[in-house]
Each structure stands twice: as structure tokens, then as C-alpha cells.
Amino acid sequence: MKEIVSLEDARRVYRMGQNIVTALNGVSFTINEGEFVSLMGPSGSGKTTCMNLIGCLDRPTSGIVRIGGENISLLNDNAFAALRSRTLGFVFQQYHLIPSMTVLENVMLPLRYQGVEKSRWKELAARALERVNLGDRMSHLPHELSGGQNQRAAIARAVVGNPKIILADEPTGALDSHTGKTVLSIFSEINAAGATVIIVTHDPVVGAQAKRLIKILDGKIAQEG
């Protein structure tokens, strides 16, 4: 299998006033294409920092982080943003849908930044919404949907550009347990279709849905398997 994420002795240090905080302290692991991985840890463990590195939202203070074979520390800002846009789809706990836009318009939005021809936006977005069983809600605004429907719309937005990696940050945190199970089953289907799925969570029940666990504690790998 081909490696798609690689961290080699990755460290991330922040200066907070007079204090130096080591959020990630020499983390090393690889994720191959097509894996379904949970990145677990309690609040303050370093898992969010690790997610930010994988998601090309931040760069390591030292060590090497490769996404899709690219060493992110060597990329200029434009190349960094382009790698993020073409390789990653994001799903967040609070959905982050634009309230004034319809569900269809929200899902079309990433295609604008990926340079997809405008004539294809509606078709691709509609297909992504059908994939998460929201074909009958395309013209609705986010406030007209339930929490689970909003999260499914967010998943459709993440997958519409066919990214190699889906990175989900506490994707069931705002949902009841039944709806959360439905959302997790969609991630399993996306993974079965070939995408690499990484779920970042503090919840062991959610983490257990993945095929592989990477647990972070105090900025280091505490468990992997």
C-alpha cells in the first residue's frame, strides 16, 4: 500500500507569553492510502495539533511531515494551500456551513477553489448530496435541517472534490448516539469506496469504529494498533 501521511519525529512548540509549550513531542507514524484511522486523545493531549499538521493547517517546528509525498515544511504558502485543497476534505463538529447559502450552494463551494469548471458544480454537488441521502434537501438552508442532516451536508461538502483524505474532527460530538452511528456508517462507506479516513476524537466508542487506533497523550504516541 502507498503511504499518504507520514510524520517523522514531528514536534510543534508554541510560545505563550513567557512560556514555551510543547504540544507535540517527537511523534512518528505513517498512514497508507485507503486506511480508516482514529486519532484519539483527551483534551490537551496534542491530537488537535497533530490534526492541524495532517490537515496542512500548520507546520511542524521540527521533524518532517509528508502529505501525499510532499514535505509540507518545504512548500511556499501557495503550494501549501493548493496541497490542502486538492488532497484533503474536512468535516468539523459544528458543521461550518454558511447559513445564508442553500445546502447545494454550500457543497458546491469547494469546487470554486479547486478550479473545477463552473458548469459541473451543480452536478457534482448534487451527486455528493445523493451519496449521503440528502438529495431531497438541496434547496434547504442549514437552519432548516436537523443536526444529523447538517453533518451529512458537511460530509458531502468534504467529499465533493474527491479528495484522497477525509479528516473529521469530533464529527459526532454535537449529535445524539443514534444519529452519530448513522454518520459513522457514512464514513465507513466513504472509506470502502477508497478514501483514506482519519477521525480525530476523544470518544473511545467513536474511535473503535476505525480499523486502526493511534492514541496520543502528552504530545507523544501512547498506543498504536
C-alpha positions as CSV (number, residue, x, y, z in Angstrom):
1,M,0.0,0.0,0.0
2,K,1.1,3.5,-0.8
3,E,1.9,5.9,2.1
4,I,-0.2,9.0,2.1
5,V,0.6,10.6,5.6
6,S,3.9,10.4,7.3
7,L,5.2,12.1,10.5
8,E,8.9,11.6,11.4
9,D,9.9,12.9,14.8
10,A,7.4,15.7,14.4
11,R,7.4,18.4,17.1
12,R,5.3,21.5,17.5
13,V,6.2,24.1,20.0
14,Y,4.3,27.3,20.8
15,R,5.3,30.4,22.7
16,M,2.6,31.6,25.0
17,G,3.9,34.8,26.7
18,Q,7.0,33.8,28.6
19,N,6.1,30.1,28.4
20,I,7.2,27.5,25.9
21,V,4.5,24.9,25.3
22,T,5.4,21.6,23.6
23,A,2.1,20.5,22.0
24,L,3.7,17.6,20.0
25,N,6.9,16.0,21.1
26,G,8.6,13.7,18.6
27,V,5.6,11.9,17.0
28,S,6.2,9.4,14.3
29,F,3.7,7.3,12.3
30,T,2.5,6.6,8.8
31,I,-0.9,6.1,7.3
32,N,-1.4,4.3,4.0
33,E,-3.9,5.1,1.2
34,G,-7.3,3.6,2.0
35,E,-6.9,3.2,5.8
36,F,-9.6,4.1,8.3
37,V,-7.8,5.5,11.3
38,S,-8.9,7.1,14.6
39,L,-6.6,9.7,16.2
40,M,-7.5,9.6,19.8
41,G,-6.7,11.5,23.0
42,P,-8.2,13.7,25.7
43,S,-8.3,17.4,25.6
44,G,-4.7,18.8,25.7
45,S,-3.1,15.6,24.5
46,G,-1.8,17.0,21.3
47,K,-4.3,15.3,18.9
48,T,-5.6,18.6,17.6
49,T,-2.1,19.8,16.9
50,C,-1.4,16.6,15.1
51,M,-4.6,17.0,13.1
52,N,-3.6,20.5,12.1
53,L,-0.3,19.2,10.7
54,I,-2.0,16.4,8.8
55,G,-4.6,18.9,7.5
56,C,-2.0,21.3,6.3
57,L,-3.3,24.0,8.7
58,D,0.1,24.3,10.4
59,R,3.7,23.2,10.0
60,P,6.0,21.4,12.4
61,T,8.6,23.3,14.5
62,S,10.9,20.4,13.7
63,G,10.8,16.9,12.2
64,I,9.2,16.0,8.9
65,V,5.5,15.9,7.9
66,R,4.7,14.5,4.5
67,I,1.2,14.6,3.0
68,G,0.8,12.9,-0.3
69,G,4.6,12.6,-0.5
70,E,5.1,16.3,-0.1
71,N,7.3,17.6,2.8
72,I,5.0,20.5,3.9
73,S,7.8,22.4,5.5
74,L,9.4,22.9,2.1
75,L,6.2,24.3,0.4
76,N,5.6,28.0,0.0
77,D,2.2,29.4,1.1
78,N,0.5,29.0,-2.3
79,A,1.7,25.4,-2.7
80,F,0.8,24.6,0.9
81,A,-2.8,25.9,0.3
82,A,-3.0,24.0,-3.1
83,L,-2.0,20.7,-1.4
84,R,-4.6,21.2,1.2
85,S,-7.3,22.0,-1.4
86,R,-6.6,19.1,-3.7
87,T,-5.8,16.4,-1.1
88,L,-8.0,17.0,1.9
89,G,-11.7,17.2,2.8
90,F,-12.6,18.5,6.2
91,V,-15.6,17.6,8.5
92,F,-16.0,19.6,11.7
93,Q,-18.0,19.1,14.9
94,Q,-20.0,22.3,14.3
95,Y,-20.5,21.8,10.5
96,H,-19.3,25.3,9.5
97,L,-22.0,25.6,6.8
98,I,-22.7,29.1,5.6
99,P,-26.2,29.9,6.9
100,S,-27.2,32.2,4.0
101,M,-26.4,29.6,1.4
102,T,-28.5,26.5,0.5
103,V,-27.2,23.1,1.1
104,L,-26.4,22.7,-2.6
105,E,-24.5,26.0,-2.7
106,N,-22.5,25.0,0.5
107,V,-21.5,21.8,-1.1
108,M,-20.5,23.5,-4.4
109,L,-18.2,25.9,-2.6
110,P,-15.0,23.8,-2.5
111,L,-15.2,23.3,-6.3
112,R,-14.8,27.0,-6.8
113,Y,-11.4,26.9,-5.1
114,Q,-10.3,23.7,-6.8
115,G,-10.6,25.2,-10.2
116,V,-13.4,22.9,-11.3
117,E,-15.4,24.2,-14.3
118,K,-18.4,26.1,-13.1
119,S,-20.7,24.1,-15.5
120,R,-20.0,21.0,-13.4
121,W,-20.5,22.4,-9.9
122,K,-24.2,21.7,-9.6
123,E,-23.9,18.1,-11.0
124,L,-21.0,17.2,-8.7
125,A,-22.6,18.7,-5.6
126,A,-26.0,17.0,-6.3
127,R,-24.2,13.7,-6.7
128,A,-22.4,14.2,-3.3
129,L,-25.6,15.0,-1.6
130,E,-27.3,12.0,-3.1
131,R,-24.4,9.9,-1.7
132,V,-25.3,11.0,1.9
133,N,-29.1,10.7,1.3
134,L,-29.8,14.4,1.2
135,G,-31.0,14.6,-2.4
136,D,-34.3,15.9,-1.3
137,R,-32.8,18.7,0.9
138,M,-30.6,20.5,-1.7
139,S,-32.6,23.8,-1.7
140,H,-32.9,24.0,2.1
141,L,-30.9,26.4,4.3
142,P,-28.8,24.9,7.1
143,H,-31.2,26.1,9.8
144,E,-34.0,24.1,8.2
145,L,-32.1,20.9,8.7
146,S,-31.5,18.7,11.8
147,G,-28.1,18.3,13.3
148,G,-27.5,15.0,11.6
149,Q,-28.6,16.4,8.2
150,N,-26.2,19.3,8.6
151,Q,-23.4,16.9,9.4
152,R,-24.2,14.8,6.3
153,A,-24.2,18.0,4.3
154,A,-20.8,18.8,5.7
155,I,-19.6,15.3,4.7
156,A,-21.0,15.9,1.2
157,R,-19.0,19.1,1.0
158,A,-15.9,17.3,2.2
159,V,-16.1,14.6,-0.5
160,V,-17.4,16.6,-3.4
161,G,-13.9,17.2,-4.9
162,N,-13.0,13.6,-4.4
163,P,-10.1,14.2,-2.0
164,K,-7.7,11.5,-1.1
165,I,-8.0,12.1,2.7
166,I,-11.1,12.9,4.7
167,L,-10.2,14.4,8.0
168,A,-13.0,14.6,10.6
169,D,-12.7,16.5,13.8
170,E,-15.1,15.2,16.5
171,P,-17.7,14.6,13.8
172,T,-20.3,13.1,16.2
173,G,-19.7,15.4,19.1
174,A,-22.8,17.5,18.6
175,L,-25.1,14.6,17.7
176,D,-27.2,12.1,19.7
177,S,-25.9,8.5,19.7
178,H,-28.3,7.2,17.1
179,T,-27.5,9.9,14.6
180,G,-23.8,9.6,15.4
181,K,-23.9,5.9,14.4
182,T,-25.5,6.9,11.1
183,V,-22.8,9.5,10.4
184,L,-20.0,7.0,11.3
185,S,-21.6,4.4,8.9
186,I,-21.2,7.0,6.1
187,F,-17.5,7.4,6.9
188,S,-17.2,3.6,6.6
189,E,-18.9,3.7,3.2
190,I,-16.5,6.5,2.1
191,N,-13.6,4.5,3.2
192,A,-14.8,1.4,1.4
193,A,-15.0,3.5,-1.8
194,G,-11.3,4.1,-1.5
195,A,-10.7,7.3,0.5
196,T,-8.4,7.5,3.5
197,V,-10.5,8.5,6.5
198,I,-9.0,9.9,9.7
199,I,-11.3,10.7,12.6
200,V,-10.0,12.8,15.5
201,T,-11.9,12.1,18.7
202,H,-11.7,11.9,22.5
203,D,-14.5,9.3,22.5
204,P,-13.4,5.6,22.6
205,V,-16.7,4.5,21.2
206,V,-16.2,6.6,18.1
207,G,-12.5,5.6,17.9
208,A,-13.4,2.0,18.0
209,Q,-15.3,2.3,14.7
210,A,-12.0,2.8,12.8
211,K,-9.8,-0.1,11.8
212,R,-6.7,1.3,13.4
213,L,-6.1,3.4,16.5
214,I,-3.4,6.0,17.2
215,K,-3.6,7.3,20.7
216,I,-1.8,10.5,21.7
217,L,-1.1,11.5,25.3
218,D,1.1,14.4,26.5
219,G,2.2,15.1,23.0
220,K,3.5,11.6,22.3
221,I,2.2,8.3,20.9
222,A,0.8,6.4,23.8
223,Q,-0.7,3.5,21.9
224,E,-0.9,2.3,18.3
225,G,-2.6,-0.7,16.8
